[in-house]
């Protein structure tokens, strides 16, 4: 019991200000509320709360005005079945966007950003046209969209494929004009380090088609008796990313004069985020499976090897700061 008590004291009183998740991850999380708590053996600590929400981007009828090759009500119903009309939906099999298209299919169809509703719709219509020419039967066309054309050609129609067809046809029958949604987030953070500095931060972001907008305001209070710095400081920053492809985003940031370049390469579950000029850094994240994800961060101050284990709505973090020789622990709770 004594060892358990010492562990609890360590966990709750030696926390670290690092966050496993970057702002650039938030748009690809499931909408909801998140509480994150991070710890380190060097005596720092941090608490963070953020919420990912949906805002109405456009009416579904507005998007479907470009549909001529398929019944508009069919595509509108399918969007509801596939993603609930959410532009940044990601399935467990890594299908993305309004009509849940996988990247390999998108490459074959010359579709670029699957989180842009118009690009995603274009890919779905191209795919539907291909399936209709192949099967000349709406039922088989829809089942092949779910099961894959190879399985349907071989006569291997799954029960889930049949249910999918029925769901889409029911949604088509009940289709009415609805809103299409994209993500935004709001968050706040407070941290304390062993130099007796308290940092507070408020951040927000919005995704609009091929643009991602980020902003943050930070306040710090310095209680150190030996510092030559001001006891109070306030700062703000913004970042604008242009995302021409699903796996490529680039842009600038500053306050207000641009002083950094940001490049994101890869998909939400496996990518590099590189920042150049002001506060240069590189982060690599790799989802090993649905339970484990690893992450490496290198900047002027630190080299951090970390990872997390996910179970239900809890993520458990473990990391090691090489430069500071500190062990990091923490968790994130979604609700």
N, C-alpha and C positions, 0 to 999 in steps of 0.2 A: 504493500500500500504506500510506503514511503517513496518508492521509486515512481509509482504512478503519480503521486502528488508532485514530485519534482518535475516530471515530464509536463504536467499540466501548467505548472508555474512557468516553465521555459516557453511553452507554446503560447501562453497568453501575455507574457510580459517581455518577450524578446522578439518583437515583430519587425518586419522590414518593409520599406516603402516600394519595393519592386512590385510590379503587377504582371502576372503571367500573360494577360491579354492586352493587346495594343488597341488603340482607337480604331485602327484599320480592320480589326476583326469584328467590330460590333454589328455592322450592317448584315453580316452573314450568320448571326446568331438567331435563334428562334425568338420572336417577340416575347417579351416578358421582363421581369425584374430580377436583378442580380446583386448579390452582396458578396464582396470579396475581402478576404482578411489574409494578410501576408506577414510572415515572421522571419527573423534572422538571428543568428547567434551573436551578432555584434551589437545588439541592443536597440536597433531601429524598429519602427513599427508603422503600419499603414492600414487604413480602413477605406473601403470604396463601395459606393452604391451607384448603380447605373440602371437605366431602364431603356429597353428597345421597343419602340412603338411603330404603328403604321399610320401614315397619313394618306388621304385620297389624292392620287396622282391624276386620274382622268376617269371619265365614264367608259364602261366597257363598250357601249355603242360607238363611241368616238374611235376607239382602237379598231373595232370590227368593220369600220367603214372601208378599210383596205382589203377586206375579204370578198373575193368573187368566185374562187374555185371550189368553195365548200359552202354549205348552208351556214349562215352567220350564227344562227341559234345553236347549231351543233358545236362550233368552235367556242362559243360563249359558255355553253354548258360544260364542255370539256375543261375549260380554264378553271371553272369552279371545282370540278372533281379533282383536277391535278394539283392545284395550288391554292384554292380559295381566293383566287384573283390577287395573289401576292407576288410581286415581281422578283423578290429575293428568296423565294422558297428553295430549299435544297433537300432532296430526299436522302434516305440512308444509302441508296445506290449511287449517289452523286449526280442525279439528274437535277437540272437547274431551271429556275424561272417559271413563268406563267404556265407553260405547257410541258414542263419537266423534260427537257432535252439533255442528253448526255453530250459531253464534249466531243467524243469521236463522231457522233452523228452530226453535230454542228460543223465539224471540219469538213465532212463529206458534202454538206449543203452550203458551204461558204457563208455560214452565219458567224458573226463576230462576237458580239457581247450578249450572252444569254440572259443577263439581268436587265437589259434594255427591252421593254415590252414589244417594240416594233421589230427588233431583231429576232426575238424569241418567236413571235407570231410568224414571221417570214419562214423561219426554220420549220415550224410545225406545218405550215401550209405546203411547203416543198415536200415534206415527208408524207403528208396525207396524199398529195398528188401521185407520188411514187407508189404508195400502197394501193391507191385506187386503180392505177394502171395495172398493177400486179394481180389484184384479186377481183376487181370489178364487182365488188360486193361490200356494202357498207359495214355489215356485221364483221366480216373477216378483216376489213380495213382497220376497224377500231380495235379488234382483238390483237391484230399484228402490231398496232401502235404500242400496246401494253406488253405483249409476249415476245415481240420480235417477228419479222417476216419469215425467218428461217424455220422457226418452230411451227408456225401456221402452215407453211408450205409442206412440212413433213407430217401434218395432221396432228401435231401435239398441242392441242388447244387446252390450256389450263383452266381449272375452275375459277381461279382469280381473274383470268382473262374474260371469261363469260360474265362474271360479276361486274367487271369494269365496263363492258359493253352496256349492260343494263343500267349501271349508274349514269353513264354519259347520256344515254337516250332519255332517262328520266330527267336529268338536268336540262337536256335540250327542250323537253316538253314544258318544263317550268321556267325556262330562261326569261329573265327580264333585265333591263338595263341596271347594272350595278357599278359600284366604284371599283377601280383597280388601285391597289395600295402599294406604296413603297415605304422603306424604313427611315426613321430618324431616331436619334438617341439623345438622352440627357444624362449627365452623371456628375457626381461630386466625390472628392477624395480628401482625406486628411492624413498627414503622416508626421512622424517625429523621429529625428535621428540623434545619434549620440553626441553631435555637436550642439545640441540644445536649440535646434531649428524646427519650428512647426511650419509645415506647408499645407495650404489649402488650395484646392483646385476645383473649378467648375468647367465642364466641357459639354459640347453639344455638336451634333452633326446631322446631315441630311443627304440622302441619295436621290438624285434626279436624273433618270435615264443614264447617260454616260458620264455624269458628273457626280463627284463626291465632295462635300463641303464639310470641313472640320474647324472648330474654334475652341479655344480654352482661355480662361482667365485664372491666374494663379496669384496667391498672396502668401508671403512668408514672414514669420516673426522670429527674430534672432535673439535668444536669451543668453547667448554665450558672453562671458565677462571679458574674454580675451580677443574678441573679434574686432577688426578694424572696419567692418562693413556696417551699413545702416541696420537699425533694429527692425525696420519695416520695409517691405518691398512689394510691389505689385507689377504684374507683367501680363501680357496677352499675346496670343499667337493664332494664326490661321493657316490652314492648308487647303489647297484646291487640287483635286486629282481629276484628270481626264482619263477615262477608261475605254479606249477604243475596242479592246478585246476582253473577253472574259478573264484571261490570265495576264493581262498587261494594263497597268495603270501608272501614270506619271503626272507630276505637277510640281507646284512651288508652294512655299510657305514663308511667313514673315510676320512683322509686327510694327508698322504696316509695310515697310519696304521689304520685298522678297530677299531672304538671306539663306534659303536652303532649297535643295531639290530633293524630291521624294520619288522613288521608283519602287513599285510593287510588281513582282514577277511571280506568277503561279496562281493557284486556285485557293479558295478559302481554307482548305484543309492541308495545303502544302505550298509554301511560298517563301520568297525572300522579300524583305522590306529594307531598302537602302536609303539612307539619308546622307546627303553630301553638303559640304561647306559648314554651315553653322551646326554645331553638335553632331558631327558625323557618327553614323552607327550602321550596323548591319544586323538583321535578325533573320534567322531561318527557323521555320516551323514545319514540322512533319507529323501528320497523323498516322501512326503506325497501324492502328485499327480503331474500332469504335470506342475502345476503353482507354487506350494509351496514346499520348501525343508528346513529342519531344520538341524542345526549343533551345536555340543557342543565340545569345545576344552579345555583341561586341561593340563597345564605344570607348571614348577617351578614358573613362573612369573604371570600366569593369568588363570582365569576361564572365558571363553567366551561362552555365549549363543547367538546364531545368527540364522538367517533364511533369505531366499530370495524369492521374488515373480518374476516370469518370465512372460513376455508378449512380443510376437514377438521376436525381437532380443535384448531385454534389460532385465537385471536382476537387481532388486532393493534390496539392502541389508539393514538389521537392526540387530544390535547386542548390547549386554550389557556386559561390562567387570566387573566382580564381584569384583576382588581384587582392581582394580583401580577406581571403581565406575564411569565408563565412558560409554557414549552412542556412538555407532558406526553407521555411515550411509555410503552408497556408492552405486555404480552401476557398472555394466559391460555391455559393448556394443560389440556385435559381428558384423563383417562386412566382 
